[in-house]
Amino acid sequence: MTKGERVQKKAQILSALLRHLHKNSVKPFPYFSHSDTYFRKSAYLLVGRIFNLHPELSERIILVLKKSIFFKNDHVRQTTINAAGEIGIKHFATVEPLFDRGLFDEHHSVRNAVIGSIKKMGEKNPKPVLKWAKKYLNHPDKEIRREICHGIELRGRTHPEDVLPLLMELQPDPTARVRNTLVHVIGQISYKKDCLAKVIHHLRKWENKDLAVKATIEIIDVHGRYKEFAVLSPEEAKKYIKDNF
């Protein structure tokens, strides 16, 4: 679509969403089941915008989302979680039950939407989101632990001190897949300004020394892969680790 066509289509989607809300229907929002990702994304972004701009419609929106999270169509459930993520950037407590449900959804696309939403909410609204994430760090299901680990990554890229205590709880995890995700996340939160020192200082306190060493290797590798964005070169990162780890 051209830019003009996109603007027109978004206006149509917004109109359909508002009509739906004013009908007091509890059925899933229009376009939430659409086969095209672009239309679903436009719909969930607009639901988040309506929630923030029209407080008189907020209760109705939450009611529709709480019904939709149980809908049989996985596109609907996925888009419901994404809409909840937009709302949770400012009002996490309002949508927290949706994430408690979505985290255990049978479909991977819904669970992936939870991870993506944790990332964007955790970046902007970290305190309640990280508190929620913490309660799942020791869950019996290894995939839940892995998803939570992955989800808190984005906040850690700018504020590693916020997520490092949570990551530290995963160091004795018995599952290789979880430990590998943990090492990956440590690398991802190390390469921006003022982050490496905080990460290395924390890794020095880890009891699982083998895992901490693997994390330092990943950190150096990340500085190489992201050399256009990293504050330090791989050589500088390696020297810092050698001198301070």
C-alpha positions in Angstrom: 0.0 0.0 0.0 1.0 3.6 -0.6 1.4 5.9 2.4 -2.0 7.4 1.6 -3.6 4.0 1.5 -2.0 3.1 4.8 -3.3 6.2 6.4 -6.8 5.6 5.0 -6.7 1.9 6.2 -5.7 2.9 9.7 -8.6 5.3 9.8 -10.9 2.5 8.8 -9.5 0.2 11.5 -9.8 2.9 14.1 -13.5 3.5 13.1 -14.2 -0.2 13.3 -12.7 -0.5 16.8 -14.6 2.5 18.1 -17.9 1.1 16.7 -17.2 -2.2 18.3 -16.6 -0.6 21.7 -19.7 1.5 21.5 -21.8 -1.5 20.7 -20.7 -3.0 24.0 -19.7 -6.2 22.3 -17.4 -8.7 24.1 -16.4 -10.4 20.9 -12.8 -10.0 19.8 -11.9 -6.7 18.2 -12.1 -6.2 14.5 -8.9 -7.2 12.6 -7.6 -9.2 15.6 -8.1 -12.4 13.6 -6.9 -11.0 10.3 -4.4 -13.1 8.4 -2.2 -10.1 7.6 0.3 -9.1 10.4 0.1 -5.5 9.3 -3.6 -5.2 9.9 -3.3 -7.0 13.3 -0.5 -4.7 14.4 -2.4 -1.6 13.4 -5.4 -2.8 15.4 -3.5 -3.6 18.6 -1.5 -0.3 18.4 -4.8 1.6 18.0 -6.4 -0.3 20.9 -3.5 0.9 23.1 -4.0 4.4 21.8 -7.7 4.4 22.5 -7.1 3.1 26.0 -4.8 6.0 26.8 -6.9 8.7 25.1 -10.4 7.6 26.1 -10.4 6.6 29.7 -14.2 6.2 29.6 -13.6 3.2 27.3 -10.8 1.5 29.3 -13.0 -0.9 31.2 -14.7 -2.0 28.1 -11.4 -2.6 26.4 -10.1 -4.7 29.2 -13.3 -6.7 29.3 -13.0 -7.5 25.6 -9.3 -8.5 26.0 -10.0 -10.7 28.9 -12.6 -12.6 26.8 -10.4 -12.7 23.8 -7.5 -14.4 25.5 -9.6 -17.5 25.7 -10.7 -17.3 22.0 -9.9 -20.4 19.9 -8.2 -18.4 17.1 -4.5 -18.1 17.9 -4.2 -14.8 15.9 -6.8 -13.3 18.2 -5.0 -14.5 21.3 -1.6 -13.3 20.0 -3.0 -9.8 19.1 -4.8 -9.6 22.4 -1.4 -10.0 24.2 0.2 -7.4 21.9 -2.6 -5.0 22.7 -2.2 -5.7 26.4 1.5 -5.0 26.0 0.7 -1.5 24.6 -1.5 -0.9 27.7 1.0 -2.3 30.1 3.6 0.3 29.1 1.8 2.6 31.5 -0.8 0.4 33.3 0.7 -3.0 33.8 -1.5 -4.0 36.8 -4.5 -3.7 34.6 -3.3 -6.3 32.1 -1.2 -8.5 34.4 -3.8 -11.4 34.4 -3.6 -11.6 30.6 0.1 -12.2 30.8 -0.4 -14.9 33.5 -2.6 -16.6 30.9 -0.6 -15.9 27.8 2.6 -17.2 29.2 1.2 -20.7 29.2 -0.7 -20.5 25.9 -0.5 -23.7 23.7 0.6 -21.7 20.7 4.1 -20.4 20.2 3.0 -17.2 18.6 1.1 -16.2 21.7 4.0 -17.0 24.0 6.3 -15.0 21.7 3.9 -12.1 21.9 4.3 -12.3 25.7 8.1 -12.1 25.3 7.9 -9.2 23.0 5.5 -7.4 25.3 7.6 -8.0 28.4 10.5 -6.4 26.4 8.6 -3.2 25.5 6.8 -2.9 28.9 10.0 -3.7 30.8 11.9 -1.0 29.0 9.3 1.8 29.8 7.6 0.5 33.0 10.3 -1.8 34.6 9.3 -1.9 38.3 6.0 -3.8 38.1 7.0 -5.8 35.0 10.2 -7.1 36.6 8.4 -7.9 39.8 6.0 -10.0 37.8 8.8 -11.7 35.9 10.6 -12.6 39.1 7.8 -14.9 40.3 8.4 -17.2 37.2 12.2 -17.5 37.4 12.0 -20.8 39.2 8.9 -22.2 37.5 9.1 -26.0 36.9 8.6 -25.5 33.1 12.0 -24.8 31.5 10.3 -22.9 28.6 8.7 -20.5 31.1 12.1 -19.8 32.7 13.7 -19.3 29.3 10.9 -17.0 28.0 11.1 -14.8 31.1 14.9 -14.6 30.8 14.6 -13.6 27.2 11.8 -11.1 27.9 13.7 -9.0 30.4 16.6 -8.5 28.0 15.6 -5.1 26.6 15.5 -3.3 29.9 18.9 -4.7 30.6 20.4 -3.2 27.5 20.2 0.3 29.1 19.9 -0.6 32.8 21.7 -3.9 33.4 21.6 -3.3 37.1 17.8 -3.8 37.0 17.9 -7.3 35.5 21.2 -8.7 36.7 19.8 -9.9 40.1 17.0 -11.7 38.2 19.5 -13.3 35.8 21.7 -14.4 38.7 18.8 -16.5 40.0 19.0 -18.6 36.8 22.7 -19.5 37.1 22.1 -22.9 38.7 19.4 -23.8 36.2 19.7 -27.5 35.2 18.5 -27.0 31.6 21.1 -26.2 28.9 18.5 -24.3 26.8 17.8 -21.9 29.7 21.5 -21.5 30.5 22.3 -20.7 26.8 19.5 -18.1 26.8 21.0 -16.7 30.0 24.5 -16.4 28.4 22.9 -14.8 25.3 21.1 -12.2 27.4 24.3 -11.4 29.4 26.0 -10.6 26.1 23.1 -8.5 24.9 23.2 -6.2 28.0 26.9 -5.6 27.9 27.9 -3.6 24.9 26.3 -0.2 25.4 27.7 2.8 27.3 28.5 2.1 31.0 27.1 -1.4 30.8 30.1 -3.7 30.6 31.5 -2.6 34.0 28.2 -3.3 35.7 27.9 -6.7 34.1 31.4 -7.8 34.9 31.1 -6.6 38.5 28.0 -8.7 38.9 29.4 -11.8 37.2 32.3 -11.8 39.7 29.7 -12.7 42.4 28.3 -15.6 40.6 28.8 -19.0 42.2 28.6 -20.8 38.8 32.0 -19.8 37.6 31.9 -21.9 34.4 28.8 -20.2 33.3 30.2 -16.8 34.2 33.2 -17.5 32.0 31.0 -18.6 29.1 29.2 -15.3 29.6 32.4 -13.3 29.3 33.2 -15.2 26.0 29.8 -14.3 24.7 30.3 -10.6 25.7 33.5 -10.4 23.7 31.8 -12.1 20.7 28.9 -9.6 21.0 31.3 -6.7 20.9 32.6 -8.1 17.6 29.2 -8.8 16.1 27.8 -5.4 17.1 31.0 -3.5 16.6 29.2 -0.6 14.9 27.0 -0.1 18.0 29.3 -1.2 20.8 31.1 1.4 22.9 34.3 -0.7 23.0 36.1 -2.8 20.4 36.3 -6.6 21.0 39.9 -6.1 22.0 39.1 -3.4 24.5 36.3 -5.5 26.0 38.6 -8.5 26.2 41.2 -6.4 28.0 38.6 -4.9 30.4 37.4 -8.4 31.3 40.9 -9.7 31.8 41.7 -6.8 34.1 38.5 -6.8 36.1 36.9 -10.3 36.1 
